[in-house]
Amino acid sequence: MTAAPSPRRPPRATPLGVVRRSAAAWRRLSPFFGASRGMLALTAAGSVVAGLVEAALLVLIASVAQALSAGATAVDTMLGPVPVRASLTTLINVGIGLALLRTAVQLGLAYLPARLSATVNATLRRRLFTAFTGTSWPVQAAERDGHFQSLMNVHVSNASSAVLTLSALITSSLMFLTLLGSAFALSVPTALVVIAVSALLFIALLPLSRRLRRHAKALSAENLEYSQGIQEVVLMAEETQVFGSSPAYRANMDALIERVRVPLQRTRFLGRAVPNMYQSAAFTLLVLALGALVWTGATTGVAELGAVVLLLIRSLTFGQGIQQSLTRLDELIPFMHRLRDAMDHYAANPRQDGEEPLGRVERLGMRDVHYSYAAGVEVLKDITFEVRRGEALGIVGPSGAGKSSLVQLLLRLRVPDRGSLAVNGQDARTVRRDDWQARVAYVPQTAQLVHGTVADNIRFYRTGLSDEAVEAAARRAHIHDDIVSWPQGYRTVVGQRASAVSGGQRQRLCLARALVGDPDVLILDEPTSALDVKSEELVQESLQELKREVVLFLVAHRL
């Protein structure tokens, strides 16, 4: 499980506060994607260009419309500080050019955020996966089922959506400011009206934004619980088939679904309601503002009035976009912080590694090893032994005796509280982990297969192993004859629930996986506990052959 984030005082739900929280979340994640700043800068520049082009196009449309209504063939007026005198044909051609330019710029503004969001999504997933696989085994073992899956899917997707929303906020804000600047050039009173309207609407909608943020935080937490519950459903599918899907079982899942439904419904409702309320209020205030301009005589001409109206409408549209982006960011910020908290937690607990190379393992043992999961409660105490190549050591004891803990210490998944694991007379902690992984192999009690071919399962992502090495390992594990009897031999696709593979075959496939790298140390956890007589005899035969070549550890409940 991830470390609990430090308590944060709930900030005030103001537009500036949302921007500050978004910037803080962005700063926490931005080190993981380097090209994002450049793409955001391009988005900002494109937004300014788009705003200027759109303002020019709106003013041109208003001027041409006024000239047509007056029966004129040319326009001779002041558009803000710029005098304009041209024929209608010329202005129409210019308008077509501006429309095409606007289309090109808008396509760029659509492409850049889409590319940025997809890149961030992929980069975060790679970084999160690397952080998780690089963290220590105690941290991984403490993860609840489904937690990492939720981070990789829900939280990364929401973080990339936040980047997309941030791009939309930049675009809307700069377009709004550009159109507002154009409105200032045409009519200062109109520009002041736009500013006042936007400020009033932001203030009026603050309580709803605050409520949206609370529901978004609840949704983030409940999504984690839901993902963990789904993972348990998959893992317990066989037991569910055997014992039945009881009303209590279904009620538990219904409760998880309902706990997600409530904050999701409220978040989605407020996420749509706030922008729609902004739009409705904006149009109402627009009508009132136009009435005020007419009553006070602030306009100086029909063309200018038309241009001001168009700019005002478009400004309020982008103002709505700002409000919508801020609302969406408020919803996504908790996911971003939770994702970075998890990545920081993984990074803060790296796997222990050494710097010394490791040659052929001749002997392995422990010196006065103590280990405990909780302070004051020792699972292992005063463990001292040494095993040499060609010898086998049985680790026998009832459940809870510490057998699994001892195995994890032998595999360097955990580090002793006191004492040391010694290899060839030196502390194993000084040895490079890559060398250790190449010379120490493990067959767990529960055989796990990945979805892929038989050869893929034996090779297990170690691309340097040849087909000949894979077949040789299968022969040593006494599974080769079974494999060649299958329709596609080593190309047969198997998986965790593959019905064509028996439990004994599954166990021997995992034994072949352990043997394919020619390890010096082999650790087997209950290798024959769930096997039929024939499979057990085959595994025992393999172990007798291996005993002379490796340091062998066998874990069992009984002698």
C-alpha positions as CSV (number, residue, x, y, z in Angstrom):
1,M,0.0,0.0,0.0
2,T,1.1,3.5,-0.6
3,A,2.3,5.8,2.2
4,A,-0.5,8.0,3.5
5,P,-0.1,11.5,2.1
6,S,0.5,14.3,4.6
7,P,-2.6,16.0,5.7
8,R,-3.5,19.0,3.6
9,R,-5.6,21.9,4.8
10,P,-8.5,22.2,2.3
11,P,-7.7,25.3,0.2
12,R,-10.3,27.9,-0.6
13,A,-12.2,27.0,-3.8
14,T,-11.4,30.1,-5.8
15,P,-10.3,30.1,-9.5
16,L,-6.9,31.3,-8.4
17,G,-6.8,28.5,-5.8
18,V,-7.7,25.9,-8.5
19,V,-4.9,27.2,-10.7
20,R,-2.4,27.1,-7.8
21,R,-3.4,23.5,-6.9
22,S,-3.3,22.5,-10.5
23,A,0.2,24.1,-10.9
24,A,1.3,22.2,-7.7
25,A,0.0,18.9,-9.0
26,W,1.6,19.7,-12.4
27,R,5.0,20.4,-10.8
28,R,4.9,17.1,-8.9
29,L,4.3,15.1,-12.2
30,S,6.1,17.3,-14.8
31,P,9.5,15.8,-14.1
32,F,8.3,12.6,-15.6
33,F,7.6,14.0,-19.0
34,G,10.3,16.3,-20.5
35,A,8.7,17.5,-23.8
36,S,5.5,18.7,-22.2
37,R,6.7,22.3,-21.5
38,G,7.6,22.9,-25.1
39,M,4.3,21.5,-26.3
40,L,2.4,23.7,-23.8
41,A,4.4,26.7,-25.0
42,L,3.4,25.9,-28.6
43,T,-0.3,25.5,-27.5
44,A,-0.1,28.9,-25.8
45,A,1.4,30.6,-28.9
46,G,-1.1,28.9,-31.2
47,S,-3.9,30.1,-28.9
48,V,-2.8,33.7,-29.2
49,V,-2.6,33.5,-33.0
50,A,-6.1,31.8,-33.1
51,G,-7.5,34.5,-30.9
52,L,-6.2,37.3,-33.1
53,V,-7.4,35.6,-36.3
54,E,-10.8,35.0,-34.8
55,A,-11.1,38.6,-33.6
56,A,-10.1,39.9,-37.0
57,L,-12.6,37.6,-38.7
58,L,-15.5,38.6,-36.4
59,V,-14.8,42.3,-36.9
60,L,-14.6,41.7,-40.7
61,I,-17.9,39.8,-40.7
62,A,-19.6,42.6,-38.7
63,S,-18.3,45.3,-41.1
64,V,-19.3,43.4,-44.3
65,A,-22.7,42.7,-42.9
66,Q,-23.3,46.4,-42.0
67,A,-22.1,47.4,-45.5
68,L,-24.4,45.0,-47.2
69,S,-27.4,46.1,-45.1
70,A,-26.6,49.7,-46.1
71,G,-26.2,48.9,-49.8
72,A,-22.6,50.0,-49.9
73,T,-19.9,48.4,-52.1
74,A,-17.0,49.3,-49.9
75,V,-16.1,49.7,-46.2
76,D,-14.6,52.9,-44.9
77,T,-14.5,52.8,-41.1
78,M,-12.3,52.7,-38.1
79,L,-12.0,49.2,-36.6
80,G,-10.5,50.1,-33.2
81,P,-7.3,52.0,-33.8
82,V,-7.0,50.6,-37.4
83,P,-8.5,52.5,-40.3
84,V,-10.0,50.2,-42.9
85,R,-11.0,51.1,-46.5
86,A,-11.5,48.3,-49.0
87,S,-14.1,46.9,-51.4
88,L,-16.5,44.2,-50.2
89,T,-14.9,41.7,-52.7
90,T,-11.5,42.3,-51.1
91,L,-12.8,41.9,-47.6
92,I,-14.6,38.7,-48.5
93,N,-11.4,37.3,-50.0
94,V,-9.5,38.3,-46.8
95,G,-12.3,36.7,-44.8
96,I,-11.9,33.4,-46.7
97,G,-8.2,33.5,-46.0
98,L,-8.7,34.2,-42.3
99,A,-11.2,31.4,-42.1
100,L,-8.8,28.9,-43.7
101,L,-6.0,30.2,-41.4
102,R,-8.2,29.8,-38.4
103,T,-9.0,26.2,-39.4
104,A,-5.3,25.4,-39.7
105,V,-4.5,26.9,-36.3
106,Q,-7.4,25.1,-34.7
107,L,-6.3,21.8,-36.1
108,G,-2.9,22.4,-34.6
109,L,-4.5,23.3,-31.3
110,A,-6.5,20.0,-31.4
111,Y,-3.4,17.9,-32.3
112,L,-0.9,19.3,-29.8
113,P,-3.0,18.6,-26.6
114,A,-4.0,15.1,-28.0
115,R,-0.4,14.2,-28.6
116,L,0.7,15.7,-25.2
117,S,-2.0,13.8,-23.4
118,A,-1.2,10.5,-25.1
119,T,2.5,11.0,-24.5
120,V,1.9,11.8,-20.8
121,N,-0.3,8.7,-20.5
122,A,2.4,6.4,-21.9
123,T,5.2,8.1,-20.0
124,L,3.5,7.9,-16.6
125,R,2.6,4.2,-17.1
126,R,6.2,3.5,-18.0
127,R,7.5,5.4,-15.0
128,L,5.0,3.9,-12.6
129,F,5.8,0.4,-13.8
130,T,9.5,1.0,-13.5
131,A,9.0,2.5,-10.0
132,F,6.9,-0.5,-8.9
133,T,9.2,-3.1,-10.3
134,G,12.2,-1.3,-8.8
135,T,10.8,-1.0,-5.3
136,S,11.6,-3.5,-2.5
137,W,9.6,-6.7,-2.0
138,P,8.2,-5.7,1.4
139,V,6.5,-2.7,-0.3
140,Q,5.2,-4.8,-3.2
141,A,4.0,-7.5,-0.8
142,A,2.1,-5.0,1.3
143,E,0.1,-3.8,-1.8
144,R,-3.6,-4.7,-1.7
145,D,-4.9,-6.6,-4.7
146,G,-6.0,-4.2,-7.4
147,H,-4.2,-1.1,-6.0
148,F,-1.4,-1.1,-8.6
149,Q,-3.9,-1.9,-11.4
150,S,-6.0,1.1,-10.4
151,L,-2.9,3.4,-10.4
152,M,-1.9,2.1,-13.9
153,N,-5.4,2.5,-15.3
154,V,-7.7,5.0,-13.5
155,H,-5.2,7.3,-12.0
156,V,-2.8,7.5,-15.0
157,S,-5.8,8.1,-17.3
158,N,-7.1,10.9,-15.1
159,A,-3.6,12.4,-14.9
160,S,-3.3,12.5,-18.6
161,S,-6.8,14.0,-18.8
162,A,-5.6,16.7,-16.5
163,V,-2.9,17.6,-18.9
164,L,-5.5,17.7,-21.7
165,T,-7.7,19.9,-19.5
166,L,-4.7,22.2,-18.7
167,S,-4.1,22.7,-22.4
168,A,-7.8,23.5,-22.8
169,L,-7.5,26.0,-19.9
170,I,-4.5,27.7,-21.6
171,T,-6.3,27.9,-24.9
172,S,-9.6,29.2,-23.4
173,S,-7.8,31.8,-21.2
174,L,-5.6,33.2,-24.0
175,M,-8.4,33.2,-26.5
176,F,-10.5,35.0,-23.9
177,L,-7.8,37.6,-23.2
178,T,-7.1,38.1,-26.9
179,L,-10.8,38.7,-27.7
180,L,-11.0,40.9,-24.7
181,G,-8.1,43.0,-25.9
182,S,-9.8,43.3,-29.2
183,A,-12.9,44.5,-27.4
184,F,-10.9,47.1,-25.6
185,A,-9.6,48.3,-29.0
186,L,-13.2,48.7,-30.2
187,S,-14.9,49.8,-27.0
188,V,-13.5,50.2,-23.5
189,P,-16.9,50.0,-21.8
190,T,-17.7,46.7,-23.4
191,A,-14.4,45.2,-22.3
192,L,-15.1,46.4,-18.7
193,V,-18.5,44.7,-18.9
194,V,-16.9,41.4,-20.0
195,I,-14.5,41.5,-17.1
196,A,-17.2,42.3,-14.6
197,V,-19.5,39.6,-15.9
198,S,-16.7,37.0,-15.8
199,A,-15.7,37.9,-12.2
200,L,-19.3,37.8,-11.0
201,L,-20.0,34.4,-12.5
202,F,-16.8,32.9,-11.1
203,I,-17.7,34.2,-7.6
204,A,-21.3,33.0,-7.9
205,L,-20.2,29.4,-8.8
206,L,-17.5,29.0,-6.1
207,P,-19.7,27.0,-3.6
208,L,-20.5,24.4,-6.4
209,S,-16.8,24.2,-7.3
210,R,-16.0,23.5,-3.6
211,R,-18.6,20.7,-3.5
212,L,-17.3,19.2,-6.7
213,R,-13.8,19.0,-5.3
214,R,-15.0,17.1,-2.2
215,H,-16.9,14.6,-4.4
216,A,-13.8,14.2,-6.7
217,K,-11.6,13.2,-3.7
218,A,-14.2,10.7,-2.6
219,L,-14.4,9.3,-6.1
220,S,-10.6,8.8,-6.2
221,A,-10.6,6.8,-3.0
222,E,-13.6,4.7,-3.9
223,N,-12.2,3.8,-7.3
224,L,-9.2,2.3,-5.5
225,E,-11.4,0.2,-3.3
226,Y,-13.5,-0.9,-6.3
227,S,-10.4,-2.0,-8.3
228,Q,-9.2,-4.0,-5.4
229,G,-12.6,-5.6,-5.1
230,I,-12.6,-6.5,-8.8
231,Q,-9.1,-8.1,-8.5
232,E,-10.4,-10.3,-5.6
233,V,-13.3,-11.4,-7.8
234,V,-10.9,-12.6,-10.5
235,L,-8.6,-14.3,-8.0
236,M,-11.5,-16.0,-6.2
237,A,-13.4,-17.1,-9.3
238,E,-12.8,-20.8,-8.7
239,E,-13.9,-20.7,-5.1
240,T,-17.0,-18.7,-6.2
241,Q,-17.8,-21.5,-8.7
242,V,-17.4,-24.1,-5.9
243,F,-19.2,-22.3,-3.0
244,G,-21.6,-20.3,-5.1
245,S,-22.3,-16.6,-5.4
246,S,-24.1,-16.1,-2.2
247,P,-26.4,-13.1,-1.5
248,A,-23.7,-11.7,0.9
249,Y,-21.1,-12.0,-1.8
250,R,-23.2,-10.1,-4.3
251,A,-24.2,-7.6,-1.6
252,N,-20.5,-6.9,-1.0
253,M,-19.9,-6.1,-4.6
254,D,-23.1,-4.1,-4.9
255,A,-21.9,-2.0,-1.9
256,L,-18.6,-1.3,-3.7
257,I,-20.4,-0.4,-6.9
258,E,-22.8,1.9,-5.0
259,R,-19.9,3.6,-3.2
260,V,-18.4,4.5,-6.6
261,R,-21.8,5.4,-8.1
262,V,-22.7,8.1,-5.6
263,P,-19.6,10.3,-5.9
264,L,-19.4,9.6,-9.6
265,Q,-23.0,10.8,-10.2
266,R,-22.4,13.9,-8.1
267,T,-19.1,14.6,-9.8
268,R,-20.5,14.2,-13.3
269,F,-23.6,16.2,-12.5
270,L,-21.6,19.2,-11.1
271,G,-19.1,18.8,-13.9
272,R,-21.8,19.5,-16.4
273,A,-24.1,21.7,-14.4
274,V,-21.5,24.3,-13.5
275,P,-20.5,25.1,-17.1
276,N,-24.1,25.1,-18.2
277,M,-25.1,27.5,-15.4
278,Y,-22.2,29.7,-16.4
279,Q,-23.4,29.7,-20.0
280,S,-27.0,30.5,-19.1
281,A,-26.0,33.3,-16.7
282,A,-23.5,34.7,-19.3
283,F,-26.2,35.0,-21.9
284,T,-28.6,36.7,-19.4
285,L,-25.9,39.2,-18.4
286,L,-25.0,39.6,-22.1
287,V,-28.5,40.8,-22.9
288,L,-28.4,43.2,-20.0
289,A,-25.0,44.5,-21.0
290,L,-26.1,45.2,-24.5
291,G,-29.1,47.0,-23.2
292,A,-26.8,49.1,-21.0
293,L,-24.6,49.9,-24.0
294,V,-27.6,51.1,-26.0
295,W,-29.1,53.1,-23.2
296,T,-25.9,54.9,-22.4
297,G,-25.0,55.5,-26.0
298,A,-21.5,53.9,-25.5
299,T,-21.4,52.6,-29.1
300,T,-20.5,54.8,-32.0
301,G,-21.8,52.8,-35.0
302,V,-23.7,49.9,-36.2
303,A,-20.6,48.0,-37.5
304,E,-18.8,48.6,-34.3
305,L,-21.8,47.5,-32.3
306,G,-22.1,44.3,-34.3
307,A,-18.4,43.5,-33.9
308,V,-18.6,44.2,-30.1
309,V,-21.6,41.8,-29.8
310,L,-19.8,39.1,-31.7
311,L,-16.6,39.5,-29.6
312,L,-18.7,39.6,-26.4
313,I,-20.5,36.3,-27.3
314,R,-17.2,34.6,-28.2
315,S,-15.5,36.0,-25.1
316,L,-18.2,34.5,-22.8
317,T,-18.0,31.2,-24.7
318,F,-14.3,31.0,-23.9
319,G,-15.1,32.2,-20.3
320,Q,-17.3,29.2,-20.1
321,G,-14.4,27.1,-21.3
322,I,-12.2,28.5,-18.5
323,Q,-14.9,27.7,-15.9
324,Q,-15.3,24.2,-17.4
325,S,-11.6,23.5,-17.4
326,L,-11.2,24.7,-13.8
327,T,-14.1,22.5,-12.7
328,R,-12.6,19.5,-14.5
329,L,-9.1,20.2,-13.0
330,D,-10.6,20.4,-9.5
331,E,-12.0,16.9,-10.1
332,L,-8.7,15.5,-11.4
333,I,-6.2,17.0,-8.9
334,P,-6.7,14.2,-6.2
335,F,-5.9,11.5,-8.8
336,M,-2.7,13.4,-9.7
337,H,-1.5,13.7,-6.1
338,R,-2.4,10.1,-5.3
339,L,-0.4,8.9,-8.3
340,R,2.7,11.0,-7.3
341,D,2.4,9.8,-3.7
342,A,2.5,6.2,-4.9
343,M,5.5,6.9,-7.1
344,D,7.4,8.7,-4.3
345,H,6.6,5.8,-2.0
346,Y,8.0,3.2,-4.5
347,A,11.1,5.4,-5.1
348,A,11.7,5.9,-1.4
349,N,12.0,2.1,-0.9
350,P,14.3,0.8,-3.6
351,R,15.5,-2.8,-3.8
352,Q,18.7,-3.4,-1.9
353,D,21.7,-3.9,-4.2
354,G,25.5,-4.4,-4.0
355,E,28.5,-3.6,-6.2
356,E,30.6,-6.8,-6.0
357,P,30.4,-9.4,-8.8
358,L,29.4,-12.9,-8.0
359,G,31.1,-15.9,-9.5
360,R,30.1,-19.6,-9.2
361,V,28.2,-20.2,-5.9
362,E,30.0,-22.9,-3.9
363,R,28.4,-22.4,-0.5
364,L,25.5,-20.4,0.9
365,G,24.3,-19.9,4.5
366,M,23.2,-17.6,7.3
367,R,25.0,-16.2,10.3
368,D,23.0,-15.4,13.4
369,V,20.0,-14.2,11.4
370,H,17.1,-12.5,13.1
371,Y,14.0,-11.2,11.4
372,S,10.6,-9.7,12.4
373,Y,7.7,-8.1,10.6
374,A,6.6,-6.1,13.6
375,A,8.9,-4.7,16.3
376,G,9.3,-7.1,19.2
377,V,7.8,-10.1,17.4
378,E,10.6,-12.2,15.9
379,V,9.7,-14.7,13.2
380,L,13.3,-16.0,12.9
381,K,15.9,-16.0,15.6
382,D,19.5,-17.2,15.8
383,I,19.4,-18.9,12.4
384,T,22.9,-20.2,11.4
385,F,23.8,-22.8,8.7
386,E,25.8,-23.4,5.6
387,V,25.1,-25.5,2.6
388,R,27.6,-26.4,-0.1
389,R,27.2,-27.3,-3.8
390,G,26.0,-30.9,-4.1
391,E,24.1,-30.8,-0.8
392,A,20.4,-30.4,-0.1
393,L,18.9,-28.7,2.9
394,G,15.3,-29.4,3.9
395,I,13.3,-26.6,5.6
396,V,10.5,-28.4,7.4
397,G,7.9,-27.0,9.8
398,P,4.2,-26.3,10.3
399,S,2.4,-23.2,9.0
400,G,3.6,-20.0,10.6
401,A,7.0,-21.5,11.6
402,G,8.8,-19.0,9.4
403,K,9.6,-21.1,6.3
404,S,8.4,-18.5,3.8
405,S,10.3,-15.8,5.6
406,L,13.5,-17.9,5.5
407,V,13.0,-18.4,1.8
408,Q,12.5,-14.7,1.1
409,L,15.7,-14.0,3.0
410,L,17.5,-16.6,0.9
411,L,16.2,-14.9,-2.3
412,R,17.2,-11.5,-1.0
413,L,13.7,-10.3,-1.2
414,R,14.0,-9.2,2.5
415,V,17.0,-8.1,4.6
416,P,17.7,-9.6,8.0
417,D,17.2,-7.3,11.0
418,R,20.4,-8.8,12.5
419,G,23.0,-11.2,11.1
420,S,23.7,-11.8,7.4
421,L,23.1,-14.0,4.5
422,A,26.6,-15.2,3.3
423,V,27.5,-16.5,-0.1
424,N,31.0,-17.9,-0.7
425,G,31.9,-16.4,2.7
426,Q,30.9,-12.8,1.9
427,D,27.8,-10.8,2.9
428,A,25.2,-11.3,0.1
429,R,24.2,-7.6,0.4
430,T,27.5,-6.6,-1.2
431,V,26.8,-8.7,-4.3
432,R,25.2,-7.2,-7.5
433,R,21.6,-8.1,-7.7
434,D,21.8,-9.0,-11.4
435,D,24.5,-11.6,-10.7
436,W,22.4,-13.0,-7.8
437,Q,19.3,-13.3,-10.0
438,A,21.3,-15.1,-12.7
439,R,22.6,-17.7,-10.2
440,V,19.7,-18.2,-7.7
441,A,16.4,-19.7,-9.0
442,Y,13.1,-20.4,-7.3
443,V,10.0,-22.6,-7.8
444,P,7.1,-21.3,-5.8
445,Q,4.5,-23.5,-4.2
446,T,1.8,-22.1,-6.5
447,A,2.9,-22.4,-10.1
448,Q,2.1,-19.2,-12.1
449,L,2.0,-19.1,-15.9
450,V,1.8,-16.1,-18.1
451,H,-0.4,-16.0,-21.2
452,G,1.9,-17.1,-24.0
453,T,3.6,-20.1,-25.5
454,V,5.3,-22.9,-23.6
455,A,8.7,-21.6,-24.7
456,D,7.7,-18.1,-23.5
457,N,6.8,-19.4,-20.1
458,I,10.0,-21.3,-19.7
459,R,12.1,-18.4,-21.0
460,F,10.1,-15.8,-18.9
461,Y,11.2,-12.6,-20.6
462,R,14.9,-13.6,-20.6
463,T,15.5,-12.9,-24.3
464,G,19.1,-14.1,-24.3
465,L,18.1,-17.8,-23.8
466,S,18.1,-19.9,-26.9
467,D,15.5,-22.5,-28.0
468,E,18.0,-25.2,-27.3
469,A,18.5,-24.0,-23.7
470,V,14.7,-24.0,-23.3
471,E,14.4,-27.5,-24.5
472,A,17.3,-28.7,-22.4
473,A,15.6,-27.2,-19.3
474,A,12.3,-28.9,-20.2
475,R,14.2,-32.3,-20.5
476,R,15.8,-31.8,-17.1
477,A,12.4,-31.0,-15.6
478,H,10.9,-34.1,-17.3
479,I,8.3,-32.1,-19.1
480,H,9.7,-32.3,-22.6
481,D,7.8,-35.5,-23.6
482,D,4.5,-33.9,-22.5
483,I,5.2,-30.7,-24.4
484,V,6.0,-32.5,-27.7
485,S,2.8,-34.5,-27.4
486,W,0.7,-31.2,-27.5
487,P,-0.5,-30.1,-30.9
488,Q,1.9,-27.2,-31.3
489,G,4.7,-28.4,-29.1
490,Y,6.7,-25.5,-27.6
491,R,4.4,-23.1,-29.5
492,T,1.4,-24.2,-27.6
493,V,-0.3,-21.3,-25.9
494,V,-0.9,-21.7,-22.2
495,G,-1.9,-19.4,-19.4
496,Q,-2.9,-19.2,-15.8
497,R,-6.3,-20.8,-16.5
498,A,-5.3,-23.0,-19.4
499,S,-7.4,-26.2,-19.2
500,A,-4.9,-28.2,-21.3
501,V,-2.2,-28.0,-18.6
502,S,-2.5,-30.1,-15.5
503,G,-1.2,-29.1,-12.0
504,G,1.7,-31.4,-12.3
505,Q,2.6,-30.1,-15.8
506,R,2.3,-26.6,-14.5
507,Q,4.7,-27.3,-11.7
508,R,7.3,-28.9,-14.0
509,L,7.0,-26.0,-16.4
510,C,8.0,-23.7,-13.6
511,L,10.8,-26.0,-12.6
512,A,12.0,-25.8,-16.2
513,R,11.8,-22.0,-15.9
514,A,14.0,-22.1,-12.9
515,L,16.5,-24.5,-14.6
516,V,16.8,-22.8,-18.0
517,G,19.5,-20.3,-16.7
518,D,21.6,-23.1,-15.2
519,P,21.5,-21.7,-11.7
520,D,23.9,-22.5,-8.9
521,V,21.2,-22.3,-6.2
522,L,17.7,-23.8,-6.5
523,I,15.0,-23.1,-3.9
524,L,11.8,-25.1,-4.1
525,D,8.7,-24.4,-2.0
526,E,6.5,-27.5,-1.5
527,P,7.4,-28.8,-5.0
528,T,5.3,-32.0,-4.7
529,S,2.6,-31.1,-2.3
530,A,-0.2,-30.9,-4.9
531,L,1.1,-33.4,-7.4
532,D,-0.2,-36.8,-8.4
533,V,2.0,-39.9,-7.9
534,K,3.4,-39.9,-11.5
535,S,4.2,-36.1,-11.4
536,E,5.8,-36.4,-8.0
537,E,8.0,-39.2,-9.2
538,L,9.1,-37.1,-12.2
539,V,9.9,-34.1,-10.0
540,Q,11.8,-36.3,-7.5
541,E,13.8,-37.8,-10.3
542,S,14.7,-34.3,-11.5
543,L,15.8,-33.3,-8.0
544,Q,18.0,-36.4,-7.6
545,E,19.7,-35.4,-10.9
546,L,20.1,-31.8,-9.8
547,K,21.4,-32.4,-6.3
548,R,24.9,-33.1,-7.5
549,E,25.0,-29.8,-9.5
550,V,23.5,-27.1,-7.3
551,V,23.0,-25.9,-3.8
552,L,19.4,-27.2,-3.2
553,F,16.8,-26.0,-0.7
554,L,13.6,-27.9,-0.3
555,V,10.7,-26.4,1.8
556,A,8.0,-28.7,3.1
557,H,5.4,-29.0,5.9
558,R,6.6,-32.5,6.7
559,L,9.6,-34.7,6.4
